[in-house]
Amino acid sequence: MTKQITSRANATFKQLRLLAHSARERRKQGRTILDGMHLVSEWTARFGPPELLAVSETGARRPEIGAWLAAHPAIAPYFFDDPLFAEISPVDTPAGILAAIAVPGPPRAAIPEHSCILLDAVQDAGNLGAILRAAAAVGIGDAFLGPGCAQAWSPRVLRAAMGAHFLLRIHEHVALDGIIDGFKGVSVATTLDAGTTLYEANLAGPVAWVFGNEGSGLAVARATRTRLAVRIPMPGRIESLNVAAAAAVCLFEEARQKAAGNVQKI
C-alpha cells in the first residue's frame, strides 16, 4: 500500500526531521538516518530492511531508485512531496531516498591484536568520515573514537564514510590512553618535528595510529605515550596536511609495506 506524506503535521515526518537534524535526538533514540542510494542499498544487503524508508517524489522517478524499489517489493516506502523531503534530508542536496535505522550496539571493548586507528577530538564530520573510509579501504578492523570526536553515526559522517561503518568496529567515547598503553604492537603519532619520516618507519607489524584534532593536533601528553613519532615528508611549500589526508597517507603506507612483505592482516 502506498504511503504518501504531504503534511508537516504527520508524525513520521516529525520523527525523521528530528533524527536528521538533532544529535541529541539520535543519541536518545539510538537511531540515525542513512542518506542516499549507496548507503541504503549497502545497509539492506548486509543487515536487512531498514526500519523505515523514505523516497521523494523526484527520487521515485530516478531509474536507479525505481529499479532498487522494484527489486525489494517487501520494503514499503513512505513517499514525500519534494519540499517535505528536503526538510527530513540531512544534506543540502537531497538524494531522493533515505532510511531510518537503529544504530548497531557498541562492539566488544577489547584492545585489538591487529592494526587500528585512534582518533582524538576529530570534530569535523567530513574528516571523520573520510578517515573511517580510508581505514576500511586498507582493511583496518577497529576505530576508537575518544572524547570530543564528532558523532560517528551522524548522517554527515555516514555519508562521508560511504559504507565504511558497515566494515569497521567503531568504538565511541573511549579512553584512548588505555588503548595506547595496552597495545602490543607499535603505537604511532604524526608530528611535524619528528626525526623519523613515515617512509623510514617499520610498519610491518600491528600499528595503532593516533590522529588528533584538526586545529590543535594531537595533545602532547597523548603523543608522548606512543612508541613512535613520524612526520610525513612534504617537499612542497605546505606546512601540514588535513588530518583526513594525513591519515590516508599513513594508512596506505602501512598497507604498502605489508603488501611488500606479504603480510596479509593489518
Summary of the structure (lengths in Angstrom):
residues: 266
radius of gyration: 20.6
end to end distance: 47.8
largest distance: 65.7
contacts: 853
relative contact order: 0.13
helix: 38%
strand: 19%
